[in-house]
Each structure stands twice: as C-alpha cells, then as structure tokens.
Amino acid sequence: MKRGLFKTGAIVLNSFDYGESDRILTFYTHDFGKLRGIAKGARRSKKRFVGNLDPMSRLDIVFFHSDKSELVRVEEAKLADAYPGLKAGIDALSVGCYLLELTSEMTREGQRLPQVYNLLAGFLKAIEEGADPGAYTRFFEIRLLSMLGYLPHLDACVVCRKTDVEPQKRFSSERGGVVCRACSTGAAGLIPVSSATAGMLAISAKLEFDKLERLKPNAAFMDEGERLLYDFIKFQIGKELKTKRFLEKMRKAEARV
C-alpha cells in the first residue's frame, strides 16, 4: 500500500485501550483486507469517532498509511452498523464474536479480499435478523475456507480421487478432505461424516447467499459439520479459538439446566 490517506468500509475484529486515550484496533476492510491501526485520542474525541470502535462494529473509516509504522493511523470513523440485535443476547453475541475471531485468525494483513468483508458483514446481519446461528456458523466457516483457498475436498477421495459413494465417509484434516475406505487404512484422526452432511457443506460453499435460507440442515449436519470444520480449521491455524471454547462451555452449561 502506498503512503497516503485512504477511505474504506471496515469491520472491527478486536480492539483494546492503549495509553491514556488511544485505542489499538484490528479491522477487516473492504478495500485493503486486514489492517491494524491506532486511533489517537479515541476515548476523548466524539467529533472524529462518531459512534464507537468496539468489536463487531461496521464503520466507514479514513486512515493514513505510512511506511514508517506497522499501524495505520485512523483519522475518522463513522458508525455504519453496530449490529445491536447481535449484542442483545449472549447466544448471538457469542456466535458473532466467534466469526470475528475466526476471520482474524484465518486472514493475513495485506491480503485484499473484498468478498471476505462482504461475507462477514452479510452473515453478521443475517444472524442479527434471525437466521439460525448454528447453521449459519457452519455456512460461514465453509465459505470463508473456500474464499481463502482452503476448501476441503468433500466429493471424492483426496488420495485416489475416486468418488466415494458410501453413505458414511471419513474426513482427514491433515489430508484436506474425505478419504475412501481403501485409502484410510492405518490413517489416524479420521472424522466420520455422512454423505448428506458432506453434500450440504459442498453446496453451501457455493450457493448464492440469499438462497442459503432454503437449506434445511438436520441435527446430524449440525453435529458432524461442526466437528469436521472446526477440526480442519484448527489444523490450518494451529491452535484453538478462545471464542469456540466459550461457546462449548456455554452449551454444556445450558445442557445442565
């Protein structure tokens, strides 16, 4: 990126206070991908930073980029959407935070993918407006993986390339897709997944966004899809996500009630 002043849409992935009045932020922007920036005087200035700089806020920002700093300097930020419906309940809020952390961990600075910005903004809005959080989290995961070039092979054996017609498949995160019975001999860490779940994941990766609501995932899809995708995501980023651990703790607590 050249030195200069720029304007773009941005979603705040995370932020924290710095010094007496500044704020450090990580954005995913429409035109420049993931950026890290500093908003000087953010906690005092209501003129330049109308609204807020909290995570899960969609903003129109003006920033200055200099080769002398790893952080862009945020000059102005106007709130476009705070997604208040997501913040009204712990379930939707937790899912929203997971989508933010996943986007932050899966993307790298300088990778310009406006479709990722549109994906995140669209899914946050859809869940806020009542889309099923569990199903749409799975749809988000598979579409993000696809956009970033990590789409797992779900229709044919990733080893021998033969189409697996068995109703029960085996998925290998290490190999990046389903493995047929013959090629799975001796393989470790295989995850069982039905053909129906694998098929719906493949469809949801490519289906037009406004048609996703037509998909009717069952309980098996929710369980198998979550296990498969999160194991694959962990393999790609090499660690657990904090928000995922929180979601699992919350789910266990609800089950005990």
ChimeraX commands (.cxc) that place a marker at each C-alpha (Angstrom):
marker #1 position 0.00,0.00,0.00 radius 0.5
marker #1 position 1.30,3.45,-0.91 radius 0.5
marker #1 position 1.78,6.23,1.60 radius 0.5
marker #1 position -1.32,8.38,1.87 radius 0.5
marker #1 position -4.85,8.95,3.12 radius 0.5
marker #1 position -7.49,6.33,2.34 radius 0.5
marker #1 position -11.20,5.73,2.93 radius 0.5
marker #1 position -12.90,2.34,3.17 radius 0.5
marker #1 position -15.55,0.27,4.90 radius 0.5
marker #1 position -14.25,-1.68,7.90 radius 0.5
marker #1 position -15.47,-4.18,10.49 radius 0.5
marker #1 position -13.76,-4.07,13.88 radius 0.5
marker #1 position -12.41,-7.54,14.69 radius 0.5
marker #1 position -10.85,-6.61,18.02 radius 0.5
marker #1 position -9.68,-3.55,19.92 radius 0.5
marker #1 position -8.06,-2.55,23.19 radius 0.5
marker #1 position -7.22,0.64,25.04 radius 0.5
marker #1 position -3.68,1.95,24.70 radius 0.5
marker #1 position -2.18,4.64,26.90 radius 0.5
marker #1 position -4.41,7.29,28.40 radius 0.5
marker #1 position -6.68,7.97,25.45 radius 0.5
marker #1 position -5.70,5.89,22.39 radius 0.5
marker #1 position -7.08,2.66,21.02 radius 0.5
marker #1 position -5.42,-0.13,19.03 radius 0.5
marker #1 position -7.73,-1.88,16.56 radius 0.5
marker #1 position -7.75,-4.71,14.06 radius 0.5
marker #1 position -10.14,-4.22,11.13 radius 0.5
marker #1 position -11.19,-6.25,8.17 radius 0.5
marker #1 position -11.68,-3.70,5.42 radius 0.5
marker #1 position -13.44,-3.83,2.09 radius 0.5
marker #1 position -10.56,-2.48,0.02 radius 0.5
marker #1 position -7.38,-3.35,1.93 radius 0.5
marker #1 position -8.05,-6.62,3.75 radius 0.5
marker #1 position -6.99,-6.93,7.37 radius 0.5
marker #1 position -5.41,-3.84,8.90 radius 0.5
marker #1 position -4.08,-2.95,12.32 radius 0.5
marker #1 position -4.40,0.67,13.35 radius 0.5
marker #1 position -4.25,3.19,16.14 radius 0.5
marker #1 position -6.97,5.74,16.85 radius 0.5
marker #1 position -5.25,8.51,18.77 radius 0.5
marker #1 position -7.46,10.24,21.30 radius 0.5
marker #1 position -10.29,7.84,20.50 radius 0.5
marker #1 position -11.57,7.76,24.07 radius 0.5
marker #1 position -11.82,11.55,24.20 radius 0.5
marker #1 position -12.85,12.61,20.70 radius 0.5
marker #1 position -16.56,12.39,19.83 radius 0.5
marker #1 position -16.10,14.50,16.72 radius 0.5
marker #1 position -13.71,12.24,14.81 radius 0.5
marker #1 position -15.02,8.94,16.12 radius 0.5
marker #1 position -18.80,9.17,15.99 radius 0.5
marker #1 position -20.36,6.01,17.42 radius 0.5
marker #1 position -17.81,3.56,18.79 radius 0.5
marker #1 position -14.78,1.48,17.95 radius 0.5
marker #1 position -15.92,-1.67,19.70 radius 0.5
marker #1 position -15.58,-5.10,18.09 radius 0.5
marker #1 position -18.49,-6.11,15.85 radius 0.5
marker #1 position -18.99,-2.56,14.58 radius 0.5
marker #1 position -19.12,-1.79,10.87 radius 0.5
marker #1 position -17.58,1.57,10.14 radius 0.5
marker #1 position -16.64,3.96,7.38 radius 0.5
marker #1 position -13.06,4.91,8.22 radius 0.5
marker #1 position -10.46,7.35,6.97 radius 0.5
marker #1 position -6.90,6.32,7.74 radius 0.5
marker #1 position -3.35,7.38,6.97 radius 0.5
marker #1 position -0.73,4.82,5.95 radius 0.5
marker #1 position 2.98,5.41,6.34 radius 0.5
marker #1 position 5.87,3.07,5.59 radius 0.5
marker #1 position 7.39,4.08,8.92 radius 0.5
marker #1 position 4.76,2.32,11.05 radius 0.5
marker #1 position 3.14,-1.12,11.11 radius 0.5
marker #1 position -0.07,0.55,12.28 radius 0.5
marker #1 position -2.24,2.77,10.12 radius 0.5
marker #1 position -3.45,5.94,11.82 radius 0.5
marker #1 position -7.23,6.13,11.98 radius 0.5
marker #1 position -8.25,9.73,11.38 radius 0.5
marker #1 position -12.02,9.33,11.35 radius 0.5
marker #1 position -14.56,6.58,11.93 radius 0.5
marker #1 position -18.30,6.84,11.39 radius 0.5
marker #1 position -20.58,4.07,12.59 radius 0.5
marker #1 position -22.47,2.32,9.78 radius 0.5
marker #1 position -23.91,-0.60,11.76 radius 0.5
marker #1 position -23.42,-1.66,15.38 radius 0.5
marker #1 position -25.46,-4.89,14.95 radius 0.5
marker #1 position -27.46,-4.17,18.13 radius 0.5
marker #1 position -29.55,-7.32,17.70 radius 0.5
marker #1 position -26.42,-9.46,17.99 radius 0.5
marker #1 position -25.49,-7.77,21.25 radius 0.5
marker #1 position -28.91,-8.18,22.84 radius 0.5
marker #1 position -28.44,-11.83,23.81 radius 0.5
marker #1 position -25.48,-13.95,24.87 radius 0.5
marker #1 position -26.05,-16.68,22.24 radius 0.5
marker #1 position -25.99,-14.41,19.19 radius 0.5
marker #1 position -23.23,-12.27,20.69 radius 0.5
marker #1 position -21.03,-15.32,21.26 radius 0.5
marker #1 position -21.53,-16.51,17.69 radius 0.5
marker #1 position -20.73,-13.04,16.37 radius 0.5
marker #1 position -17.52,-12.95,18.40 radius 0.5
marker #1 position -16.57,-16.37,17.02 radius 0.5
marker #1 position -16.99,-15.14,13.44 radius 0.5
marker #1 position -14.76,-12.15,14.22 radius 0.5
marker #1 position -12.02,-14.25,15.80 radius 0.5
marker #1 position -12.17,-16.82,13.01 radius 0.5
marker #1 position -11.81,-14.10,10.37 radius 0.5
marker #1 position -8.93,-12.51,12.25 radius 0.5
marker #1 position -7.04,-15.79,12.66 radius 0.5
marker #1 position -7.62,-17.11,9.14 radius 0.5
marker #1 position -6.65,-13.96,7.24 radius 0.5
marker #1 position -3.35,-12.13,6.94 radius 0.5
marker #1 position -2.53,-8.45,6.60 radius 0.5
marker #1 position -2.17,-7.19,3.06 radius 0.5
marker #1 position -4.46,-9.87,1.58 radius 0.5
marker #1 position -7.13,-7.86,-0.24 radius 0.5
marker #1 position -10.33,-9.87,-0.45 radius 0.5
marker #1 position -13.45,-7.68,-0.55 radius 0.5
marker #1 position -15.56,-10.85,-0.71 radius 0.5
marker #1 position -14.41,-11.73,2.83 radius 0.5
marker #1 position -15.57,-8.31,4.06 radius 0.5
marker #1 position -18.93,-8.83,2.34 radius 0.5
marker #1 position -19.16,-12.35,3.78 radius 0.5
marker #1 position -18.59,-11.19,7.35 radius 0.5
marker #1 position -20.92,-8.20,7.06 radius 0.5
marker #1 position -23.63,-10.31,5.44 radius 0.5
marker #1 position -23.52,-13.11,8.00 radius 0.5
marker #1 position -23.47,-10.78,10.99 radius 0.5
marker #1 position -26.57,-9.07,9.61 radius 0.5
marker #1 position -28.31,-12.36,8.75 radius 0.5
marker #1 position -27.81,-13.78,12.25 radius 0.5
marker #1 position -28.90,-10.47,13.78 radius 0.5
marker #1 position -32.11,-10.67,11.74 radius 0.5
marker #1 position -32.94,-14.19,12.91 radius 0.5
marker #1 position -31.02,-16.70,10.79 radius 0.5
marker #1 position -30.18,-19.89,12.67 radius 0.5
marker #1 position -26.85,-19.17,14.41 radius 0.5
marker #1 position -25.67,-22.78,14.36 radius 0.5
marker #1 position -26.39,-23.45,10.69 radius 0.5
marker #1 position -25.11,-20.06,9.55 radius 0.5
marker #1 position -21.90,-20.53,11.51 radius 0.5
marker #1 position -21.25,-23.72,9.52 radius 0.5
marker #1 position -22.11,-21.94,6.27 radius 0.5
marker #1 position -19.78,-19.07,7.19 radius 0.5
marker #1 position -16.91,-21.43,8.01 radius 0.5
marker #1 position -17.09,-23.36,4.75 radius 0.5
marker #1 position -17.47,-20.19,2.64 radius 0.5
marker #1 position -14.56,-18.47,4.38 radius 0.5
marker #1 position -12.37,-21.54,3.84 radius 0.5
marker #1 position -13.36,-21.52,0.17 radius 0.5
marker #1 position -12.58,-17.83,-0.30 radius 0.5
marker #1 position -9.16,-18.24,1.30 radius 0.5
marker #1 position -8.24,-21.26,-0.82 radius 0.5
marker #1 position -8.69,-23.90,1.89 radius 0.5
marker #1 position -11.91,-25.55,0.72 radius 0.5
marker #1 position -11.74,-29.22,1.78 radius 0.5
marker #1 position -12.39,-31.97,-0.79 radius 0.5
marker #1 position -15.79,-33.42,0.07 radius 0.5
marker #1 position -16.98,-35.26,-3.04 radius 0.5
marker #1 position -14.11,-37.63,-3.91 radius 0.5
marker #1 position -11.25,-39.32,-2.06 radius 0.5
marker #1 position -8.46,-36.80,-1.65 radius 0.5
marker #1 position -5.87,-39.57,-2.06 radius 0.5
marker #1 position -7.01,-41.68,-5.03 radius 0.5
marker #1 position -9.57,-39.20,-6.44 radius 0.5
marker #1 position -12.24,-41.87,-6.73 radius 0.5
marker #1 position -15.78,-40.76,-5.97 radius 0.5
marker #1 position -16.79,-42.15,-2.60 radius 0.5
marker #1 position -20.36,-43.47,-2.90 radius 0.5
marker #1 position -20.50,-44.94,0.60 radius 0.5
marker #1 position -23.17,-43.38,2.87 radius 0.5
marker #1 position -20.57,-42.93,5.62 radius 0.5
marker #1 position -17.38,-41.09,4.75 radius 0.5
marker #1 position -14.14,-40.47,6.66 radius 0.5
marker #1 position -12.61,-36.99,6.75 radius 0.5
marker #1 position -8.93,-36.24,7.27 radius 0.5
marker #1 position -7.96,-32.68,8.25 radius 0.5
marker #1 position -4.32,-33.49,7.58 radius 0.5
marker #1 position -5.05,-34.61,4.03 radius 0.5
marker #1 position -7.65,-31.94,3.43 radius 0.5
marker #1 position -10.70,-33.97,2.55 radius 0.5
marker #1 position -12.62,-37.22,2.61 radius 0.5
marker #1 position -10.71,-40.49,2.35 radius 0.5
marker #1 position -12.18,-43.69,0.93 radius 0.5
marker #1 position -12.15,-46.95,2.86 radius 0.5
marker #1 position -9.17,-48.35,0.91 radius 0.5
marker #1 position -7.03,-45.25,1.40 radius 0.5
marker #1 position -7.97,-44.80,5.05 radius 0.5
marker #1 position -6.24,-47.96,6.26 radius 0.5
marker #1 position -3.88,-47.05,9.07 radius 0.5
marker #1 position -4.78,-43.34,8.95 radius 0.5
marker #1 position -5.21,-41.56,12.28 radius 0.5
marker #1 position -7.57,-38.78,13.33 radius 0.5
marker #1 position -10.32,-39.59,10.84 radius 0.5
marker #1 position -13.69,-37.96,11.44 radius 0.5
marker #1 position -16.86,-39.83,10.41 radius 0.5
marker #1 position -19.21,-37.79,8.25 radius 0.5
marker #1 position -22.31,-38.79,6.31 radius 0.5
marker #1 position -22.65,-38.24,2.59 radius 0.5
marker #1 position -25.62,-35.96,3.30 radius 0.5
marker #1 position -23.56,-33.67,5.54 radius 0.5
marker #1 position -20.63,-33.61,3.12 radius 0.5
marker #1 position -23.00,-32.81,0.28 radius 0.5
marker #1 position -24.72,-29.96,2.09 radius 0.5
marker #1 position -21.37,-28.45,3.07 radius 0.5
marker #1 position -20.25,-28.58,-0.55 radius 0.5
marker #1 position -23.49,-26.93,-1.68 radius 0.5
marker #1 position -23.40,-24.22,0.99 radius 0.5
marker #1 position -19.86,-23.26,-0.05 radius 0.5
marker #1 position -21.07,-22.21,-3.49 radius 0.5
marker #1 position -24.76,-21.37,-3.16 radius 0.5
marker #1 position -25.81,-17.75,-3.61 radius 0.5
marker #1 position -26.02,-16.02,-0.23 radius 0.5
marker #1 position -29.72,-15.18,-0.43 radius 0.5
marker #1 position -30.55,-18.83,-1.16 radius 0.5
marker #1 position -28.85,-20.26,1.94 radius 0.5
marker #1 position -32.10,-19.96,3.88 radius 0.5
marker #1 position -33.54,-22.67,1.62 radius 0.5
marker #1 position -31.15,-25.23,3.10 radius 0.5
marker #1 position -32.68,-27.21,5.95 radius 0.5
marker #1 position -29.83,-28.78,7.94 radius 0.5
marker #1 position -30.76,-31.57,10.33 radius 0.5
marker #1 position -29.24,-32.47,13.68 radius 0.5
marker #1 position -26.69,-34.79,12.06 radius 0.5
marker #1 position -25.44,-31.95,9.85 radius 0.5
marker #1 position -25.13,-29.61,12.82 radius 0.5
marker #1 position -23.11,-32.13,14.80 radius 0.5
marker #1 position -20.96,-33.61,12.03 radius 0.5
marker #1 position -20.42,-30.30,10.26 radius 0.5
marker #1 position -19.24,-28.58,13.41 radius 0.5
marker #1 position -16.83,-31.37,14.34 radius 0.5
marker #1 position -15.38,-31.65,10.83 radius 0.5
marker #1 position -14.99,-27.95,10.10 radius 0.5
marker #1 position -13.56,-26.95,13.45 radius 0.5
marker #1 position -11.02,-29.79,13.38 radius 0.5
marker #1 position -9.99,-28.65,9.89 radius 0.5
marker #1 position -9.79,-25.02,10.99 radius 0.5
marker #1 position -7.64,-25.94,13.99 radius 0.5
marker #1 position -5.30,-27.83,11.68 radius 0.5
marker #1 position -4.97,-24.78,9.42 radius 0.5
marker #1 position -4.30,-22.19,12.13 radius 0.5
marker #1 position -2.51,-24.49,14.57 radius 0.5
marker #1 position -4.46,-23.57,17.69 radius 0.5
marker #1 position -7.79,-23.41,19.48 radius 0.5
marker #1 position -10.02,-20.36,19.22 radius 0.5
marker #1 position -10.91,-18.72,22.53 radius 0.5
marker #1 position -14.46,-17.94,21.46 radius 0.5
marker #1 position -15.02,-21.57,20.46 radius 0.5
marker #1 position -14.06,-22.76,23.93 radius 0.5
marker #1 position -16.51,-20.24,25.39 radius 0.5
marker #1 position -19.30,-21.45,23.09 radius 0.5
marker #1 position -18.68,-25.04,24.18 radius 0.5
marker #1 position -18.71,-24.09,27.88 radius 0.5
marker #1 position -21.94,-22.19,27.39 radius 0.5
marker #1 position -23.52,-25.15,25.59 radius 0.5
marker #1 position -22.56,-27.53,28.39 radius 0.5
marker #1 position -23.98,-25.13,30.98 radius 0.5
marker #1 position -27.27,-24.93,29.09 radius 0.5
marker #1 position -27.43,-28.74,28.88 radius 0.5
marker #1 position -27.24,-28.97,32.67 radius 0.5
marker #1 position -30.19,-26.63,33.19 radius 0.5
marker link #1:1,2 radius 0.2
marker link #1:2,3 radius 0.2
marker link #1:3,4 radius 0.2
marker link #1:4,5 radius 0.2
marker link #1:5,6 radius 0.2
marker link #1:6,7 radius 0.2
marker link #1:7,8 radius 0.2
marker link #1:8,9 radius 0.2
marker link #1:9,10 radius 0.2
marker link #1:10,11 radius 0.2
marker link #1:11,12 radius 0.2
marker link #1:12,13 radius 0.2
marker link #1:13,14 radius 0.2
marker link #1:14,15 radius 0.2
marker link #1:15,16 radius 0.2
marker link #1:16,17 radius 0.2
marker link #1:17,18 radius 0.2
marker link #1:18,19 radius 0.2
marker link #1:19,20 radius 0.2
marker link #1:20,21 radius 0.2
marker link #1:21,22 radius 0.2
marker link #1:22,23 radius 0.2
marker link #1:23,24 radius 0.2
marker link #1:24,25 radius 0.2
marker link #1:25,26 radius 0.2
marker link #1:26,27 radius 0.2
marker link #1:27,28 radius 0.2
marker link #1:28,29 radius 0.2
marker link #1:29,30 radius 0.2
marker link #1:30,31 radius 0.2
marker link #1:31,32 radius 0.2
marker link #1:32,33 radius 0.2
marker link #1:33,34 radius 0.2
marker link #1:34,35 radius 0.2
marker link #1:35,36 radius 0.2
marker link #1:36,37 radius 0.2
marker link #1:37,38 radius 0.2
marker link #1:38,39 radius 0.2
marker link #1:39,40 radius 0.2
marker link #1:40,41 radius 0.2
marker link #1:41,42 radius 0.2
marker link #1:42,43 radius 0.2
marker link #1:43,44 radius 0.2
marker link #1:44,45 radius 0.2
marker link #1:45,46 radius 0.2
marker link #1:46,47 radius 0.2
marker link #1:47,48 radius 0.2
marker link #1:48,49 radius 0.2
marker link #1:49,50 radius 0.2
marker link #1:50,51 radius 0.2
marker link #1:51,52 radius 0.2
marker link #1:52,53 radius 0.2
marker link #1:53,54 radius 0.2
marker link #1:54,55 radius 0.2
marker link #1:55,56 radius 0.2
marker link #1:56,57 radius 0.2
marker link #1:57,58 radius 0.2
marker link #1:58,59 radius 0.2
marker link #1:59,60 radius 0.2
marker link #1:60,61 radius 0.2
marker link #1:61,62 radius 0.2
marker link #1:62,63 radius 0.2
marker link #1:63,64 radius 0.2
marker link #1:64,65 radius 0.2
marker link #1:65,66 radius 0.2
marker link #1:66,67 radius 0.2
marker link #1:67,68 radius 0.2
marker link #1:68,69 radius 0.2
marker link #1:69,70 radius 0.2
marker link #1:70,71 radius 0.2
marker link #1:71,72 radius 0.2
marker link #1:72,73 radius 0.2
marker link #1:73,74 radius 0.2
marker link #1:74,75 radius 0.2
marker link #1:75,76 radius 0.2
marker link #1:76,77 radius 0.2
marker link #1:77,78 radius 0.2
marker link #1:78,79 radius 0.2
marker link #1:79,80 radius 0.2
marker link #1:80,81 radius 0.2
marker link #1:81,82 radius 0.2
marker link #1:82,83 radius 0.2
marker link #1:83,84 radius 0.2
marker link #1:84,85 radius 0.2
marker link #1:85,86 radius 0.2
marker link #1:86,87 radius 0.2
marker link #1:87,88 radius 0.2
marker link #1:88,89 radius 0.2
marker link #1:89,90 radius 0.2
marker link #1:90,91 radius 0.2
marker link #1:91,92 radius 0.2
marker link #1:92,93 radius 0.2
marker link #1:93,94 radius 0.2
marker link #1:94,95 radius 0.2
marker link #1:95,96 radius 0.2
marker link #1:96,97 radius 0.2
marker link #1:97,98 radius 0.2
marker link #1:98,99 radius 0.2
marker link #1:99,100 radius 0.2
marker link #1:100,101 radius 0.2
marker link #1:101,102 radius 0.2
marker link #1:102,103 radius 0.2
marker link #1:103,104 radius 0.2
marker link #1:104,105 radius 0.2
marker link #1:105,106 radius 0.2
marker link #1:106,107 radius 0.2
marker link #1:107,108 radius 0.2
marker link #1:108,109 radius 0.2
marker link #1:109,110 radius 0.2
marker link #1:110,111 radius 0.2
marker link #1:111,112 radius 0.2
marker link #1:112,113 radius 0.2
marker link #1:113,114 radius 0.2
marker link #1:114,115 radius 0.2
marker link #1:115,116 radius 0.2
marker link #1:116,117 radius 0.2
marker link #1:117,118 radius 0.2
marker link #1:118,119 radius 0.2
marker link #1:119,120 radius 0.2
marker link #1:120,121 radius 0.2
marker link #1:121,122 radius 0.2
marker link #1:122,123 radius 0.2
marker link #1:123,124 radius 0.2
marker link #1:124,125 radius 0.2
marker link #1:125,126 radius 0.2
marker link #1:126,127 radius 0.2
marker link #1:127,128 radius 0.2
marker link #1:128,129 radius 0.2
marker link #1:129,130 radius 0.2
marker link #1:130,131 radius 0.2
marker link #1:131,132 radius 0.2
marker link #1:132,133 radius 0.2
marker link #1:133,134 radius 0.2
marker link #1:134,135 radius 0.2
marker link #1:135,136 radius 0.2
marker link #1:136,137 radius 0.2
marker link #1:137,138 radius 0.2
marker link #1:138,139 radius 0.2
marker link #1:139,140 radius 0.2
marker link #1:140,141 radius 0.2
marker link #1:141,142 radius 0.2
marker link #1:142,143 radius 0.2
marker link #1:143,144 radius 0.2
marker link #1:144,145 radius 0.2
marker link #1:145,146 radius 0.2
marker link #1:146,147 radius 0.2
marker link #1:147,148 radius 0.2
marker link #1:148,149 radius 0.2
marker link #1:149,150 radius 0.2
marker link #1:150,151 radius 0.2
marker link #1:151,152 radius 0.2
marker link #1:152,153 radius 0.2
marker link #1:153,154 radius 0.2
marker link #1:154,155 radius 0.2
marker link #1:155,156 radius 0.2
marker link #1:156,157 radius 0.2
marker link #1:157,158 radius 0.2
marker link #1:158,159 radius 0.2
marker link #1:159,160 radius 0.2
marker link #1:160,161 radius 0.2
marker link #1:161,162 radius 0.2
marker link #1:162,163 radius 0.2
marker link #1:163,164 radius 0.2
marker link #1:164,165 radius 0.2
marker link #1:165,166 radius 0.2
marker link #1:166,167 radius 0.2
marker link #1:167,168 radius 0.2
marker link #1:168,169 radius 0.2
marker link #1:169,170 radius 0.2
marker link #1:170,171 radius 0.2
marker link #1:171,172 radius 0.2
marker link #1:172,173 radius 0.2
marker link #1:173,174 radius 0.2
marker link #1:174,175 radius 0.2
marker link #1:175,176 radius 0.2
marker link #1:176,177 radius 0.2
marker link #1:177,178 radius 0.2
marker link #1:178,179 radius 0.2
marker link #1:179,180 radius 0.2
marker link #1:180,181 radius 0.2
marker link #1:181,182 radius 0.2
marker link #1:182,183 radius 0.2
marker link #1:183,184 radius 0.2
marker link #1:184,185 radius 0.2
marker link #1:185,186 radius 0.2
marker link #1:186,187 radius 0.2
marker link #1:187,188 radius 0.2
marker link #1:188,189 radius 0.2
marker link #1:189,190 radius 0.2
marker link #1:190,191 radius 0.2
marker link #1:191,192 radius 0.2
marker link #1:192,193 radius 0.2
marker link #1:193,194 radius 0.2
marker link #1:194,195 radius 0.2
marker link #1:195,196 radius 0.2
marker link #1:196,197 radius 0.2
marker link #1:197,198 radius 0.2
marker link #1:198,199 radius 0.2
marker link #1:199,200 radius 0.2
marker link #1:200,201 radius 0.2
marker link #1:201,202 radius 0.2
marker link #1:202,203 radius 0.2
marker link #1:203,204 radius 0.2
marker link #1:204,205 radius 0.2
marker link #1:205,206 radius 0.2
marker link #1:206,207 radius 0.2
marker link #1:207,208 radius 0.2
marker link #1:208,209 radius 0.2
marker link #1:209,210 radius 0.2
marker link #1:210,211 radius 0.2
marker link #1:211,212 radius 0.2
marker link #1:212,213 radius 0.2
marker link #1:213,214 radius 0.2
marker link #1:214,215 radius 0.2
marker link #1:215,216 radius 0.2
marker link #1:216,217 radius 0.2
marker link #1:217,218 radius 0.2
marker link #1:218,219 radius 0.2
marker link #1:219,220 radius 0.2
marker link #1:220,221 radius 0.2
marker link #1:221,222 radius 0.2
marker link #1:222,223 radius 0.2
marker link #1:223,224 radius 0.2
marker link #1:224,225 radius 0.2
marker link #1:225,226 radius 0.2
marker link #1:226,227 radius 0.2
marker link #1:227,228 radius 0.2
marker link #1:228,229 radius 0.2
marker link #1:229,230 radius 0.2
marker link #1:230,231 radius 0.2
marker link #1:231,232 radius 0.2
marker link #1:232,233 radius 0.2
marker link #1:233,234 radius 0.2
marker link #1:234,235 radius 0.2
marker link #1:235,236 radius 0.2
marker link #1:236,237 radius 0.2
marker link #1:237,238 radius 0.2
marker link #1:238,239 radius 0.2
marker link #1:239,240 radius 0.2
marker link #1:240,241 radius 0.2
marker link #1:241,242 radius 0.2
marker link #1:242,243 radius 0.2
marker link #1:243,244 radius 0.2
marker link #1:244,245 radius 0.2
marker link #1:245,246 radius 0.2
marker link #1:246,247 radius 0.2
marker link #1:247,248 radius 0.2
marker link #1:248,249 radius 0.2
marker link #1:249,250 radius 0.2
marker link #1:250,251 radius 0.2
marker link #1:251,252 radius 0.2
marker link #1:252,253 radius 0.2
marker link #1:253,254 radius 0.2
marker link #1:254,255 radius 0.2
marker link #1:255,256 radius 0.2
marker link #1:256,257 radius 0.2
view
